[in-house]
């Protein structure tokens, strides 16, 4: 319904009908607003479940689909509300709710001429007068150009000399796979899709077939293996650079692996070692290295870190403790893991656990304020503000412990914290150290997503391949480097004889 607010009819009957119509619209919009608020409340609840305190009990990936469906429902209702049934004569332009489109994307201009002027005629179709440009209206939309699989035909003309009989021809380009048909760009696409976008090979094969290139998934798996062979030297160079750091995070995650010849799945481990000095203005770029092992024995991280000297921030896994026996490694513990044990008890209604959470929350509030300061500033502020609170927390825990049954969950949580107190306090004296291991846990999440989509690695070789390529992909992401462009570039360089002595120059 459209009407002019400045020129309402004088007929009372028409006015009454307009009021009734308006009342119906208002009631419908009230119902839409109520639905919108209910959906937003569900979204806030799911976001708290994924990103808030409940994230300690639930895997965020489990709720992605539900979040997407809720956001789609919200968009539907908002679109309905944004298309009013009663329009004033001069509607105000609604505020933009979308993101600003990136300027670095390719731009394609589509010019729409007025009807009758498509040929560029400069004559007014109304009166025949001369037309001149009086400005333009520009709107931007996001478009998509489908990916294209193409055949690269390499022609090498031959030139013969009639005088001396010599023959001249450009040398054949090097191939990443001997007698293979995949270019470095194709290999980069396959491994980026697999280890960055977490698309299993069978789904990639379906997509490629839809784009006109039917290929078996075993061929794609073989290509990934060949690409990994080229990238192993880069993985080793990245590990060398990372383990030369003075401060690292470490964590591990299960990696189900198909045992050859048995048809059964065994549990291997994927270890992650990460560096991120940005919170204290460190100069080294962030990086992460993964290593696959067939089990979780403590000797595995000890072997990985045999050259490491410095502070290692870890969770509560006892296998890391053998590293502290030498003077070359200082273990820093994770406050998030200590807090987690109190969290579950506080959720069950324990007042003492809730008090522990409040005290730990005050420590995290200090960290939030000093994030981004230099290491020395962070150490000074922690000594001035956090050290006394940490001492009070320890005294309170020691006071509470004797009053509890020895086998109670709360007593276990307190013993867990007190048993690691020295490692928990390392951050107070070293501004480079974080309160928790969330940095490396964020590096584990993409691996968990890939594991979820693929169920298991096909072999121990597949686990190693996963470690090599994921190390480069995730380090690219940490440094805001586009993984496909990087992998295509380094594969082209290495295939064409890039010197091994300069591999450090092409790390992500």
Secondary structure, 3 states (H helix, E strand, C coil): CECCCCCCCCCHHHHHHHHHHHHHHHHHHHHHHHHHHHHHHHHHHHHHHHHCHHHHCCCHHHHHHHHHHHHHHHHHHHHHHHCCCCECCCCCCCCCCCCCCCCCCCCCCCCCCCCCCCCCCCECCCCCCECCCCCCCCCCCCCCCCCCCCCCCCCCCCEECCCCCCEECCCCCCCCCCCCCCCHHHHHHHHHHHHCCCCCHHHHHHHHHHCCCCCCHHHHHHHHHHHHHHHHHHHHHHHHHHHCCCEEEEEEEEEEEECCCCCCEEEEEEEEEEECCHHHCCCCCCEEEEEEECCCCHHHHHHHCCCCCEEEECCCCHHHHHHHCCCCEEEECCHHHHHHHHHHHHHCCCHHHHHHHHHHHHHHHHHHHHCCCCHHHHHHHHHHHHHHHHHHHHHHHHHHHCCCCCCCHHHHHHHHHHHCHHHHCHHHHCCCCCCCCHHHHHHHHHHHHHHHHHCCECCHHHHHHHHHHHHHHHHHHHCCCCHHHHHHHHHHHHHCCCCHHHHHHHCC
